[in-house]
Amino acid sequence: LRHYLTVEQFDCGLHCEGALLRDLFGILLFDQLFDTAVDGVFASAFQDAPLDLGTEVFYASRQEGIDRRLAEIARMSPRELASEAHSCFKGKFEMRIRGVRWDRYEGPCGT
């Protein structure tokens, strides 16, 4: 991290052991994660994830929506992806989403 702040002249950084990928999954694929059309995966409005998350049926139950969203993301330029991530982050800030740790960031702007 020190290298990027000093040599590469980044103005901020985050050391999180891969947690950023979990955060992006929860934020960018929120609609697919919380797809209420999938039967039997929500027993309560207070769940932070569907009951099938982490099972072999999670992807199969949402394959069309997940594949469509990943294709959208793949078509985005880096600038568009950053804008999309920022918009999703701001819109979902402090929602309970399993795997997303909001305390890593300073406010809804994600800084």
All heavy atoms as an XYZ file, in Angstrom:
887
protein
N       0.826     -1.185      0.000
C       0.000      0.000      0.000
C       0.875      1.255      0.000
O       0.591      2.199     -0.725
C      -0.941     -0.034      1.208
C      -2.012      1.024      1.275
C      -2.916      0.984      0.055
C      -2.857      0.838      2.521
N       1.934      1.203      0.772
C       2.846      2.354      0.840
C       3.402      2.684     -0.542
O       3.521      3.840     -0.912
C       3.988      2.057      1.813
C       4.884      3.257      2.063
C       5.960      2.982      3.101
N       5.410      2.418      4.307
C       5.815      1.262      4.853
N       6.771      0.568      4.298
N       5.256      0.806      5.945
N       3.735      1.645     -1.324
C       4.255      1.828     -2.678
C       3.277      2.655     -3.529
O       3.677      3.580     -4.223
C       4.515      0.471     -3.332
C       4.776      0.563     -4.802
N       6.002      0.912     -5.316
C       3.963      0.380     -5.873
C       5.942      0.933     -6.640
N       4.708      0.602     -7.000
N       2.009      2.286     -3.498
C       1.019      2.979     -4.321
C       0.803      4.420     -3.865
O       0.575      5.312     -4.677
C      -0.313      2.224     -4.323
C      -0.205      0.932     -5.091
C      -0.083     -0.282     -4.435
C      -0.195      0.940     -6.482
C       0.039     -1.464     -5.148
C      -0.077     -0.230     -7.202
C       0.043     -1.427     -6.523
O       0.168     -2.585     -7.228
N       0.875      4.642     -2.563
C       0.680      5.996     -2.044
C       1.874      6.900     -2.322
O       1.714      8.093     -2.591
C       0.400      5.951     -0.544
C      -0.911      5.263     -0.141
C      -0.985      5.106      1.379
C      -2.113      6.028     -0.649
N       3.073      6.324     -2.301
C       4.268      7.157     -2.485
C       4.777      7.140     -3.925
O       4.880      8.184     -4.558
C       5.394      6.712     -1.531
O       5.683      5.338     -1.744
C       5.016      6.955     -0.087
N       5.039      5.984     -4.468
C       5.627      5.874     -5.802
C       4.598      6.131     -6.902
O       4.837      6.905     -7.832
C       6.294      4.499     -5.997
C       6.836      4.347     -7.405
C       7.391      4.291     -4.968
N       3.437      5.487     -6.796
C       2.413      5.610     -7.837
C       1.523      6.841     -7.628
O       0.695      7.163     -8.464
C       1.546      4.353     -7.879
C       2.318      3.076     -8.137
C       2.922      3.008     -9.527
O       2.399      3.655    -10.455
O       3.926      2.294     -9.701
N       1.681      7.492     -6.504
C       0.976      8.732     -6.159
C      -0.548      8.581     -6.110
O      -1.289      9.501     -6.457
C       1.402      9.866     -7.086
C       2.878     10.146     -6.971
C       3.331     11.288     -7.841
O       2.531     12.010     -8.405
N       4.632     11.453     -7.929
N      -1.019      7.412     -5.655
C      -2.443      7.259     -5.375
C      -2.761      8.140     -4.182
O      -1.911      8.380     -3.328
C      -2.761      5.805     -5.022
C      -2.856      4.878     -6.212
C      -1.915      4.898     -7.227
C      -3.881      3.964     -6.300
C      -1.987      4.035     -8.305
C      -3.977      3.096     -7.372
C      -3.028      3.135     -8.372
N      -3.991      8.622     -4.092
C      -4.322      9.488     -2.960
C      -5.048      8.751     -1.835
O      -5.350      9.326     -0.790
C      -5.130     10.713     -3.403
C      -6.419     10.356     -4.105
O      -6.736      9.173     -4.238
O      -7.117     11.296     -4.531
N      -5.352      7.470     -2.044
C      -5.947      6.674     -0.968
C      -5.717      5.200     -1.285
O      -5.348      4.834     -2.402
C      -7.437      6.967     -0.818
S      -8.420      6.534     -2.259
N      -5.944      4.359     -0.307
C      -5.771      2.929     -0.493
C      -6.473      2.166      0.602
O      -6.852      2.726      1.632
N      -6.643      0.862      0.386
C      -7.351      0.028      1.338
C      -6.729     -1.353      1.321
O      -6.644     -1.984      0.276
C      -8.832     -0.039      0.932
C      -9.779     -0.863      1.764
C      -9.939     -0.226      3.156
C     -11.131     -0.932      1.077
N      -6.269     -1.819      2.476
C      -5.745     -3.175      2.602
C      -6.841     -4.021      3.226
O      -7.249     -3.776      4.358
C      -4.497     -3.187      3.489
C      -3.961     -4.562      3.681
N      -3.155     -5.166      2.749
C      -4.131     -5.455      4.673
C      -2.844     -6.377      3.174
N      -3.428     -6.570      4.338
N      -7.369     -4.990      2.468
C      -8.544     -5.715      2.980
C      -8.558     -7.207      2.649
O      -9.612     -7.835      2.731
C      -9.810     -5.038      2.483
S      -9.933     -4.937      0.697
N      -7.428     -7.771      2.241
C      -7.330     -9.223      2.028
C      -8.436     -9.796      1.141
O      -9.023    -10.815      1.448
C      -7.335     -9.947      3.380
C      -6.197     -9.587      4.299
C      -4.838    -10.081      3.830
O      -4.781    -11.102      3.114
O      -3.843     -9.433      4.176
N      -8.756     -9.155      0.051
C      -9.746     -9.677     -0.883
C     -11.189     -9.353     -0.533
O     -12.103     -9.713     -1.267
N     -11.409     -8.688      0.579
C     -12.777     -8.369      0.993
C     -13.466     -7.429      0.026
O     -14.693     -7.421     -0.071
C     -12.772     -7.782      2.401
N     -12.694     -6.654     -0.702
C     -13.279     -5.733     -1.676
C     -14.116     -6.486     -2.708
O     -15.166     -6.012     -3.143
C     -12.177     -4.919     -2.356
C     -12.618     -3.851     -3.333
C     -13.538     -2.844     -2.666
C     -11.421     -3.152     -3.927
N     -13.678     -7.684     -3.086
C     -14.445     -8.488     -4.042
C     -15.791     -8.906     -3.463
O     -16.808     -8.908     -4.168
C     -13.651     -9.709     -4.489
C     -12.391     -9.400     -5.293
C     -11.630    -10.674     -5.606
C     -12.741     -8.650     -6.557
N     -15.818     -9.266     -2.170
C     -17.093     -9.593     -1.527
C     -17.992     -8.364     -1.478
O     -19.202     -8.454     -1.696
C     -16.868    -10.149     -0.124
C     -16.308    -11.559     -0.119
C     -16.286    -12.155      1.274
N     -15.434    -11.432      2.199
C     -14.120    -11.576      2.316
N     -13.494    -12.436      1.528
N     -13.432    -10.904      3.198
N     -17.397     -7.212     -1.187
C     -18.177     -5.970     -1.158
C     -18.777     -5.691     -2.536
O     -19.966     -5.376     -2.655
C     -17.306     -4.788     -0.730
C     -16.860     -4.858      0.722
O     -17.404     -5.684      1.486
O     -15.971     -4.080      1.087
N     -17.964     -5.801     -3.572
C     -18.450     -5.538     -4.929
C     -19.530     -6.535     -5.341
O     -20.509     -6.161     -5.996
C     -17.295     -5.555     -5.926
C     -16.369     -4.345     -5.853
C     -15.147     -4.563     -6.737
C     -17.097     -3.061     -6.239
N     -19.377     -7.789     -4.959
C     -20.400     -8.796     -5.257
C     -21.736     -8.375     -4.652
O     -22.758     -8.337     -5.338
C     -19.987    -10.167     -4.723
C     -21.089    -11.189     -4.799
C     -21.412    -11.791     -6.002
C     -21.799    -11.546     -3.663
C     -22.440    -12.730     -6.078
C     -22.826    -12.483     -3.728
C     -23.142    -13.074     -4.935
N     -21.744     -8.036     -3.382
C     -22.979     -7.659     -2.708
C     -23.591     -6.381     -3.237
O     -24.818     -6.246     -3.311
N     -22.745     -5.455     -3.625
C     -23.223     -4.152     -4.078
C     -23.651     -4.190     -5.550
O     -24.731     -3.732     -5.906
C     -22.143     -3.080     -3.844
C     -21.909     -2.902     -2.341
C     -22.526     -1.761     -4.499
C     -20.632     -2.165     -1.995
N     -22.816     -4.748     -6.412
C     -23.109     -4.743     -7.850
C     -24.134     -5.803     -8.264
O     -24.799     -5.656     -9.282
C     -21.827     -4.925     -8.657
C     -20.845     -3.762     -8.612
C     -19.550     -4.118     -9.331
C     -21.463     -2.504     -9.215
N     -24.246     -6.881     -7.497
C     -25.210     -7.934     -7.823
C     -26.329     -8.014     -6.785
O     -26.930     -9.056     -6.575
C     -24.503     -9.282     -7.980
C     -23.836     -9.454     -9.340
C     -22.402     -8.952     -9.296
C     -23.898    -10.863     -9.801
N     -26.622     -6.896     -6.158
C     -27.642     -6.843     -5.116
C     -28.989     -7.367     -5.616
O     -29.641     -8.172     -4.949
C     -27.798     -5.402     -4.610
C     -28.847     -5.251     -3.554
C     -28.517     -5.431     -2.222
C     -30.154     -4.926     -3.883
C     -29.486     -5.303     -1.232
C     -31.127     -4.793     -2.905
C     -30.791     -4.984     -1.577
N     -29.426     -6.910     -6.777
C     -30.739     -7.322     -7.297
C     -30.802     -8.821     -7.556
O     -31.848     -9.445     -7.335
C     -31.083     -6.560     -8.575
C     -31.336     -5.079     -8.320
O     -31.633     -4.700     -7.160
O     -31.229     -4.289     -9.281
N     -29.712     -9.401     -7.995
C     -29.683    -10.841     -8.237
C     -29.594    -11.595     -6.903
O     -30.227    -12.641     -6.736
C     -28.501    -11.199     -9.138
C     -28.636    -10.676    -10.554
C     -28.466     -9.158    -10.668
O     -27.727     -8.546     -9.914
N     -29.166     -8.562    -11.616
N     -28.844    -11.077     -5.985
C     -28.694    -11.695     -4.662
C     -30.035    -11.736     -3.937
O     -30.404    -12.739     -3.334
C     -27.667    -10.897     -3.850
C     -27.277    -11.381     -2.474
C     -26.622    -12.746     -2.538
C     -26.326    -10.390     -1.817
N     -30.778    -10.650     -4.011
C     -32.053    -10.546     -3.312
C     -33.253    -10.717     -4.245
O     -34.291    -10.082     -4.064
C     -32.123     -9.211     -2.554
C     -31.199     -9.180     -1.374
C     -29.933     -8.639     -1.495
C     -31.577     -9.717     -0.160
C     -29.057     -8.620     -0.417
C     -30.712     -9.707      0.933
C     -29.463     -9.160      0.799
N     -33.116    -11.578     -5.230
C     -34.178    -11.863     -6.189
C     -35.320    -12.598     -5.476
O     -35.194    -13.763     -5.116
C     -33.626    -12.706     -7.333
C     -34.642    -12.984     -8.427
O     -35.835    -12.638     -8.250
O     -34.249    -13.549     -9.459
N     -36.430    -11.903     -5.280
C     -37.556    -12.489     -4.552
C     -38.367    -13.472     -5.401
O     -39.265    -14.128     -4.886
C     -38.501    -11.378     -4.028
O     -38.935    -10.573     -5.116
C     -37.788    -10.517     -2.989
N     -38.040    -13.594     -6.685
C     -38.721    -14.574     -7.533
C     -38.233    -15.994     -7.254
O     -38.877    -16.964     -7.670
C     -38.515    -14.231     -9.010
N     -37.122    -16.132     -6.545
C     -36.605    -17.457     -6.194
C     -37.366    -17.936     -4.954
O     -37.336    -17.293     -3.907
C     -35.081    -17.412     -5.926
C     -34.572    -18.791     -5.549
C     -34.343    -16.869     -7.139
N     -38.062    -19.057     -5.104
C     -38.911    -19.568     -4.026
C     -38.112    -20.093     -2.829
O     -37.068    -20.723     -2.986
C     -39.790    -20.721     -4.541
C     -40.933    -20.223     -5.411
O     -41.338    -19.063     -5.254
O     -41.407    -21.014     -6.253
N     -38.647    -19.798     -1.640
C     -38.170    -20.415     -0.414
C     -36.853    -19.926      0.146
O     -36.299    -20.569      1.036
N     -36.316    -18.822     -0.355
C     -35.001    -18.389      0.130
C     -35.063    -17.200      1.089
O     -34.040    -16.805      1.645
C     -34.027    -18.087     -1.036
C     -33.750    -19.358     -1.833
C     -34.548    -16.987     -1.933
N     -36.271    -16.671      1.274
C     -36.425    -15.570      2.228
C     -37.520    -15.927      3.226
O     -38.684    -16.037      2.877
C     -36.741    -14.258      1.513
C     -35.601    -13.766      0.686
C     -35.610    -13.901     -0.687
C     -34.489    -13.196      1.289
C     -34.528    -13.473     -1.453
C     -33.407    -12.766      0.535
C     -33.432    -12.910     -0.842
N     -37.115    -16.108      4.472
C     -38.058    -16.425      5.538
C     -38.417    -15.173      6.330
O     -39.391    -15.166      7.076
C     -37.451    -17.478      6.471
N     -37.608    -14.128      6.169
C     -37.800    -12.906      6.942
C     -37.298    -11.707      6.145
O     -36.332    -11.810      5.391
C     -37.007    -13.014      8.250
O     -36.849    -11.756      8.864
N     -37.927    -10.578      6.359
C     -37.489     -9.340      5.706
C     -36.183     -8.831      6.295
O     -35.586     -7.893      5.784
C     -38.576     -8.275      5.856
N     -35.719     -9.448      7.368
C     -34.515     -8.993      8.059
C     -33.258     -9.777      7.669
O     -32.194     -9.549      8.226
C     -34.730     -9.056      9.575
C     -35.891     -8.222     10.010
C     -37.109     -8.807     10.308
C     -35.778     -6.840     10.079
C     -38.197     -8.024     10.689
C     -36.856     -6.047     10.455
C     -38.069     -6.649     10.758
N     -33.365    -10.691      6.708
C     -32.207    -11.482      6.279
C     -31.191    -10.613      5.552
O     -31.562     -9.713      4.796
C     -32.660    -12.605      5.339
C     -33.416    -13.700      6.019
C     -33.900    -14.745      5.030
O     -35.038    -15.128      5.078
N     -33.030    -15.204      4.132
N     -29.916    -10.917      5.759
C     -28.855    -10.192      5.054
C     -28.402    -10.939      3.809
O     -27.509    -10.492      3.096
C     -27.675     -9.898      5.977
C     -26.971    -11.145      6.472
O     -27.454    -12.280      6.220
O     -25.931    -11.000      7.135
N     -29.021    -12.073      3.526
C     -28.710    -12.879      2.342
C     -29.805    -13.932      2.181
O     -30.483    -14.281      3.148
C     -27.360    -13.573      2.498
N     -29.968    -14.455      0.978
C     -30.932    -15.543      0.794
C     -30.411    -16.824      1.447
O     -29.200    -16.993      1.626
C     -31.012    -15.695     -0.729
C     -29.711    -15.167     -1.229
C     -29.310    -14.089     -0.274
N     -31.327    -17.705      1.805
C     -30.939    -18.937      2.492
C     -30.061    -19.851      1.646
O     -29.311    -20.654      2.183
C     -32.194    -19.699      2.946
C     -33.059    -18.975      3.980
C     -34.362    -19.736      4.216
C     -32.290    -18.769      5.268
N     -30.125    -19.727      0.321
C     -29.330    -20.608     -0.534
C     -27.944    -20.056     -0.890
O     -27.186    -20.707     -1.606
C     -30.100    -20.975     -1.805
C     -30.386    -19.796     -2.713
O     -30.283    -18.631     -2.256
O     -30.727    -20.027     -3.890
N     -27.599    -18.884     -0.374
C     -26.266    -18.344     -0.656
C     -25.210    -19.304     -0.116
O     -25.296    -19.765      1.007
C     -26.089    -16.967     -0.009
C     -24.743    -16.285     -0.277
C     -24.592    -15.961     -1.759
C     -24.624    -15.004      0.545
N     -24.244    -19.623     -0.936
C     -23.185    -20.552     -0.538
C     -23.512    -22.006     -0.819
O     -22.738    -22.888     -0.473
N     -24.647    -22.244     -1.464
C     -24.998    -23.621     -1.824
C     -24.870    -23.789     -3.330
O     -24.753    -22.800     -4.073
C     -26.445    -23.968     -1.403
O     -27.363    -23.258     -2.240
C     -26.699    -23.630      0.058
N     -24.953    -25.031     -3.784
C     -24.812    -25.317     -5.209
C     -26.011    -24.827     -6.026
O     -25.921    -24.715     -7.241
C     -24.581    -26.814     -5.444
C     -25.746    -27.703     -5.075
C     -25.870    -28.029     -3.589
O     -24.975    -27.665     -2.809
O     -26.884    -28.641     -3.217
N     -27.122    -24.513     -5.384
C     -28.299    -24.075     -6.133
C     -28.388    -22.556     -6.275
O     -29.219    -22.060     -7.044
C     -29.613    -24.618     -5.515
C     -29.637    -26.139     -5.565
C     -29.822    -24.097     -4.122
N     -27.545    -21.813     -5.567
C     -27.629    -20.356     -5.611
C     -27.525    -19.828     -7.049
O     -28.398    -19.112     -7.523
C     -26.545    -19.709     -4.734
C     -26.533    -18.211     -4.849
C     -27.435    -17.450     -4.141
C     -25.635    -17.563     -5.689
C     -27.461    -16.066     -4.263
C     -25.641    -16.182     -5.821
C     -26.558    -15.435     -5.105
N     -26.450    -20.179     -7.731
C     -26.248    -19.688     -9.097
C     -27.303    -20.249    -10.050
O     -27.886    -19.506    -10.843
C     -24.839    -20.034     -9.586
C     -24.624    -19.724    -11.045
C     -24.549    -18.404    -11.481
C     -24.527    -20.742    -11.987
C     -24.375    -18.112    -12.826
C     -24.344    -20.459    -13.332
C     -24.274    -19.144    -13.744
O     -24.106    -18.855    -15.075
N     -27.576    -21.527     -9.946
C     -28.541    -22.160    -10.853
C     -29.919    -21.501    -10.750
O     -30.624    -21.344    -11.749
C     -28.647    -23.650    -10.549
N     -30.293    -21.075     -9.557
C     -31.598    -20.451     -9.344
C     -31.682    -19.038     -9.899
O     -32.779    -18.503    -10.062
C     -31.922    -20.407     -7.847
O     -31.978    -21.702     -7.319
N     -30.531    -18.435    -10.172
C     -30.493    -17.044    -10.624
C     -29.644    -16.876    -11.882
O     -29.247    -15.763    -12.214
C     -29.893    -16.163     -9.528
C     -30.679    -16.138     -8.267
C     -29.813    -15.628     -7.116
N     -30.556    -15.632     -5.887
C     -30.764    -16.713     -5.150
N     -30.262    -17.871     -5.508
N     -31.476    -16.642     -4.040
N     -29.339    -17.968    -12.539
C     -28.367    -17.958    -13.630
C     -28.651    -16.900    -14.683
O     -27.748    -16.151    -15.071
C     -28.288    -19.338    -14.284
C     -27.238    -19.398    -15.371
C     -27.043    -20.794    -15.917
O     -27.649    -21.753    -15.442
N     -26.184    -20.910    -16.909
N     -29.873    -16.802    -15.135
C     -30.190    -15.835    -16.197
C     -29.898    -14.401    -15.741
O     -29.249    -13.632    -16.448
C     -31.644    -15.976    -16.621
C     -32.023    -15.097    -17.792
C     -33.468    -15.293    -18.201
O     -33.980    -16.421    -18.116
O     -34.084    -14.285    -18.613
N     -30.350    -14.042    -14.559
C     -30.140    -12.689    -14.044
C     -28.683    -12.388    -13.757
O     -28.191    -11.294    -14.058
N     -27.982    -13.356    -13.181
C     -26.553    -13.170    -12.879
C     -25.761    -13.030    -14.169
O     -24.929    -12.126    -14.298
C     -26.012    -14.318    -12.001
C     -26.611    -14.224    -10.593
C     -24.488    -14.291    -11.949
C     -26.283    -15.411     -9.699
N     -26.019    -13.905    -15.116
C     -25.291    -13.843    -16.391
C     -25.556    -12.520    -17.113
O     -24.639    -11.918    -17.676
C     -25.668    -15.008    -17.292
C     -25.102    -16.340    -16.817
O     -24.267    -16.343    -15.882
O     -25.518    -17.380    -17.371
N     -26.802    -12.049    -17.082
C     -27.144    -10.782    -17.721
C     -26.394     -9.629    -17.044
O     -25.808     -8.787    -17.721
C     -28.647    -10.541    -17.657
C     -29.108     -9.326    -18.427
C     -30.622     -9.109    -18.424
N     -31.426    -10.308    -18.334
C     -32.133    -10.662    -17.239
N     -32.144     -9.908    -16.169
N     -32.839    -11.767    -17.240
N     -26.379     -9.636    -15.718
C     -25.701     -8.557    -14.989
C     -24.194     -8.595    -15.231
O     -23.560     -7.545    -15.434
C     -26.008     -8.663    -13.492
C     -25.359     -7.611    -12.644
C     -25.833     -6.227    -13.006
N     -25.329     -5.250    -12.043
C     -25.084     -3.995    -12.317
N     -25.330     -3.512    -13.525
N     -24.617     -3.187    -11.408
N     -23.600     -9.772    -15.214
C     -22.158     -9.873    -15.464
C     -21.810     -9.422    -16.879
O     -20.766     -8.799    -17.092
C     -21.668    -11.294    -15.196
C     -21.704    -11.732    -13.730
C     -21.282    -13.189    -13.603
C     -20.841    -10.831    -12.855
N     -22.686     -9.712    -17.839
C     -22.455     -9.254    -19.216
C     -22.529     -7.727    -19.279
O     -21.724     -7.094    -19.961
C     -23.475     -9.879    -20.171
N     -23.474     -7.131    -18.554
C     -23.562     -5.661    -18.492
C     -22.265     -5.086    -17.934
O     -21.714     -4.129    -18.478
C     -24.706     -5.221    -17.571
C     -26.085     -5.432    -18.091
C     -27.143     -5.133    -17.022
O     -26.812     -4.613    -15.936
O     -28.323     -5.431    -17.285
N     -21.813     -5.655    -16.848
C     -20.584     -5.187    -16.193
C     -19.388     -5.344    -17.129
O     -18.556     -4.451    -17.240
C     -20.370     -5.914    -14.852
C     -21.448     -5.468    -13.847
C     -18.969     -5.671    -14.297
C     -21.501     -6.304    -12.578
N     -19.316     -6.476    -17.837
C     -18.195     -6.743    -18.739
C     -18.135     -5.741    -19.891
O     -17.052     -5.434    -20.393
C     -18.286     -8.167    -19.290
N     -19.280     -5.221    -20.300
C     -19.320     -4.243    -21.400
C     -18.952     -2.824    -20.952
O     -18.732     -1.950    -21.790
C     -20.706     -4.223    -22.044
C     -21.016     -5.436    -22.899
C     -22.294     -5.243    -23.707
N     -23.474     -5.001    -22.880
C     -24.268     -5.963    -22.395
N     -23.995     -7.232    -22.643
N     -25.316     -5.658    -21.670
N     -18.889     -2.590    -19.662
C     -18.604     -1.243    -19.163
C     -17.130     -0.899    -19.283
O     -16.267     -1.750    -19.085
C     -19.008     -1.130    -17.682
C     -20.472     -1.215    -17.434
S     -20.815     -1.117    -15.655
C     -22.549     -1.497    -15.636
N     -16.871      0.356    -19.610
C     -15.490      0.848    -19.580
C     -15.096      0.988    -18.107
O     -15.967      0.988    -17.231
C     -15.415      2.213    -20.264
O     -16.076      3.196    -19.465
N     -13.810      1.099    -17.827
C     -13.407      1.298    -16.431
C     -14.096      2.502    -15.789
O     -14.545      2.436    -14.641
C     -11.897      1.507    -16.525
C     -11.499      0.735    -17.749
C     -12.650      0.935    -18.705
N     -14.244      3.570    -16.518
C     -14.915      4.769    -15.986
C     -16.394      4.494    -15.711
O     -16.942      4.896    -14.687
C     -14.758      5.937    -16.946
C     -15.239      7.264    -16.392
C     -14.942      8.420    -17.318
N     -13.538      8.546    -17.652
C     -12.646      9.224    -16.935
N     -13.010      9.831    -15.846
N     -11.390      9.284    -17.330
N     -17.052      3.790    -16.631
C     -18.464      3.446    -16.432
C     -18.643      2.502    -15.250
O     -19.579      2.654    -14.461
C     -19.040      2.795    -17.696
C     -19.204      3.740    -18.863
C     -19.524      3.015    -20.156
O     -19.087      1.855    -20.357
O     -20.207      3.633    -20.998
N     -17.740      1.542    -15.118
C     -17.808      0.604    -13.999
C     -17.605      1.337    -12.674
O     -18.322      1.074    -11.696
C     -16.779     -0.516    -14.154
C     -16.751     -1.554    -13.042
C     -18.130     -2.172    -12.812
C     -15.723     -2.630    -13.363
N     -16.662      2.257    -12.633
C     -16.443      3.039    -11.412
C     -17.689      3.841    -11.069
O     -18.096      3.910     -9.905
C     -15.237      3.956    -11.584
N     -18.314      4.429    -12.070
C     -19.531      5.214    -11.853
C     -20.672      4.317    -11.361
O     -21.418      4.679    -10.446
C     -19.926      5.922    -13.148
O     -21.115      6.629    -12.976
N     -20.811      3.145    -11.959
C     -21.845      2.185    -11.557
C     -21.612      1.715    -10.124
O     -22.547      1.651     -9.322
C     -21.851      0.995    -12.516
C     -22.822     -0.099    -12.152
C     -24.284      0.257    -12.406
O     -24.572      1.351    -12.922
O     -25.143     -0.574    -12.070
N     -20.373      1.384     -9.792
C     -20.050      0.942     -8.436
C     -20.355      2.050     -7.432
O     -20.939      1.806     -6.371
C     -18.589      0.515     -8.344
N     -19.983      3.275     -7.776
C     -20.237      4.418     -6.900
C     -21.740      4.614     -6.694
O     -22.209      4.816     -5.569
C     -19.599      5.678     -7.476
C     -19.824      6.896     -6.650
N     -19.245      7.072     -5.417
C     -20.579      7.990     -6.868
C     -19.641      8.228     -4.913
N     -20.450      8.802     -5.778
N     -22.504      4.543     -7.762
C     -23.951      4.728     -7.686
C     -24.597      3.624     -6.845
O     -25.442      3.902     -5.984
C     -24.530      4.729     -9.099
O     -25.923      4.797     -9.054
N     -24.217      2.380     -7.078
C     -24.759      1.260     -6.307
C     -24.352      1.369     -4.843
O     -25.157      1.115     -3.944
C     -24.298     -0.075     -6.891
S     -25.004     -0.465     -8.502
N     -23.100      1.728     -4.610
C     -22.589      1.886     -3.252
C     -23.424      2.927     -2.501
O     -23.898      2.689     -1.398
C     -21.123      2.320     -3.299
C     -20.456      2.406     -1.957
C     -19.674      1.367     -1.495
C     -20.612      3.533     -1.162
C     -19.060      1.443     -0.255
C     -19.998      3.615      0.073
C     -19.223      2.561      0.535
N     -23.614      4.066     -3.137
C     -24.361      5.162     -2.515
C     -25.809      4.753     -2.234
O     -26.359      5.060     -1.183
C     -24.318      6.369     -3.440
C     -24.364      7.678     -2.762
C     -24.085      8.780     -3.767
C     -24.442     10.105     -3.165
N     -24.272     11.203     -4.083
N     -26.408      4.036     -3.165
C     -27.794      3.616     -3.016
C     -28.018      2.530     -1.992
O     -29.120      2.397     -1.444
N     -27.008      1.736     -1.719
C     -27.144      0.610     -0.789
C     -26.429      0.852      0.538
O     -26.462      0.007      1.414
C     -26.562     -0.669     -1.413
C     -27.114     -1.033     -2.760
C     -28.547     -1.446     -2.687
C     -29.042     -1.902     -4.031
N     -30.130     -1.125     -4.562
N     -25.795      2.004      0.696
C     -24.952      2.266      1.867
C     -25.674      1.948      3.171
O     -26.791      2.380      3.404
C     -24.472      3.721      1.873
C     -23.506      4.019      2.980
C     -22.240      3.456      2.968
C     -23.861      4.839      4.027
C     -21.337      3.711      3.984
C     -22.967      5.108      5.041
C     -21.709      4.541      5.025
N     -24.996      1.147      3.984
C     -25.419      0.697      5.312
C     -26.564     -0.303      5.296
O     -27.094     -0.649      6.341
C     -25.707      1.875      6.237
C     -24.434      2.623      6.586
C     -24.611      3.636      7.697
O     -25.740      4.157      7.885
O     -23.617      3.907      8.388
N     -26.983     -0.797      4.116
C     -27.940     -1.904      4.094
C     -27.218     -3.156      4.581
O     -26.026     -3.324      4.322
C     -28.443     -2.166      2.676
C     -29.458     -1.222      2.183
S     -29.980     -1.786      0.531
C     -31.626     -1.191      0.524
N     -27.934     -4.010      5.233
C     -27.336     -5.276      5.678
C     -27.269     -6.235      4.499
O     -28.292     -6.717      4.024
C     -28.157     -5.869      6.813
C     -27.993     -5.073      8.100
C     -28.596     -5.792      9.238
N     -28.174     -7.193      9.134
C     -28.281     -8.070     10.089
N     -28.789     -7.735     11.223
N     -27.886     -9.310      9.921
N     -26.051     -6.458      4.025
C     -25.794     -7.375      2.916
C     -24.645     -8.264      3.363
O     -23.548     -7.772      3.640
C     -25.387     -6.617      1.631
C     -26.416     -5.545      1.266
C     -25.169     -7.600      0.483
C     -25.939     -4.595      0.175
N     -24.884     -9.545      3.455
C     -23.836    -10.455      3.933
C     -22.577    -10.313      3.095
O     -22.609    -10.308      1.879
C     -24.305    -11.906      3.885
C     -23.262    -12.820      4.539
C     -23.765    -14.194      4.783
N     -25.014    -14.158      5.529
C     -25.899    -15.155      5.490
N     -25.689    -16.216      4.767
N     -27.012    -15.055      6.192
N     -21.461    -10.171      3.789
C     -20.166    -10.049      3.127
C     -19.723     -8.613      2.913
O     -18.553     -8.361      2.682
N     -20.654     -7.663      2.982
C     -20.306     -6.256      2.768
C     -20.037     -5.606      4.123
O     -20.867     -5.664      5.014
C     -21.440     -5.494      2.037
C     -21.086     -4.020      1.892
C     -21.715     -6.129      0.683
N     -18.864     -5.023      4.252
C     -18.477     -4.342      5.490
C     -18.397     -2.848      5.226
O     -17.430     -2.345      4.667
C     -17.110     -4.852      5.967
C     -17.101     -6.273      6.443
C     -16.880     -6.423      7.936
N     -16.107     -5.384      8.564
C     -14.805     -5.452      8.837
N     -14.112     -6.518      8.517
N     -14.198     -4.457      9.434
N     -19.414     -2.137      5.611
C     -19.485     -0.698      5.377
C     -18.465      0.068      6.205
O     -18.075      1.177      5.825
C     -20.889     -0.186      5.676
C     -21.930     -0.806      4.801
C     -22.892     -1.692      5.191
C     -22.109     -0.625      3.404
N     -23.652     -2.061      4.116
C     -23.201     -1.416      3.005
C     -21.458      0.140      2.441
C     -23.660     -1.464      1.689
C     -21.906      0.093      1.139
C     -22.990     -0.702      0.769
N     -18.034     -0.490      7.321
C     -17.095      0.237      8.194
C     -15.710      0.394      7.579
O     -14.874      1.108      8.110
C     -17.008     -0.426      9.565
C     -16.490     -1.852      9.522
O     -16.584     -2.507      8.457
O     -16.001     -2.322     10.562
N     -15.470     -0.251      6.448
C     -14.194     -0.059      5.735
C     -14.134      1.304      5.041
O     -13.083      1.757      4.625
C     -14.039     -1.101      4.630
C     -13.512     -2.411      5.036
C     -13.247     -3.221      3.779
N     -14.265     -4.202      3.537
C     -14.320     -5.364      4.159
N     -13.436     -5.668      5.066
N     -15.278     -6.225      3.872
N     -15.277      1.910      4.855
C     -15.389      3.115      4.040
C     -15.838      4.299      4.894
O     -16.466      4.127      5.926
C     -16.384      2.879      2.907
C     -16.103      1.608      2.153
C     -16.807      0.445      2.425
C     -15.088      1.560      1.210
C     -16.528     -0.740      1.760
C     -14.804      0.374      0.526
C     -15.528     -0.774      0.818
O     -15.246     -1.928      0.159
N     -15.539      5.469      4.425
C     -15.899      6.686      5.136
C     -17.090      7.343      4.470
O     -16.936      8.202      3.601
C     -14.707      7.652      5.172
C     -13.528      7.096      5.935
C     -12.321      8.017      5.868
O     -12.476      9.182      5.460
O     -11.237      7.556      6.229
N     -18.263      6.935      4.833
C     -19.482      7.557      4.323
C     -20.001      6.952      3.043
O     -19.375      6.081      2.438
N     -21.179      7.409      2.629
C     -21.852      6.845      1.457
C     -21.169      7.117      0.128
O     -21.557      6.566     -0.886
C     -23.250      7.482      1.514
C     -23.079      8.726      2.283
C     -21.971      8.460      3.271
N     -20.147      7.965      0.117
C     -19.414      8.210     -1.132
C     -18.351      7.146     -1.364
O     -17.730      7.105     -2.415
C     -18.788      9.603     -1.117
S     -20.034     10.884     -1.217
N     -18.131      6.284     -0.364
C     -17.194      5.187     -0.532
C     -15.738      5.560     -0.480
O     -14.896      4.851     -1.002
N     -15.398      6.652      0.153
C     -14.000      7.066      0.228
C     -13.301      6.425      1.396
O     -13.897      5.933      2.303
C     -13.880      8.595      0.350
O     -14.624      9.027      1.474
C     -14.380      9.256     -0.902
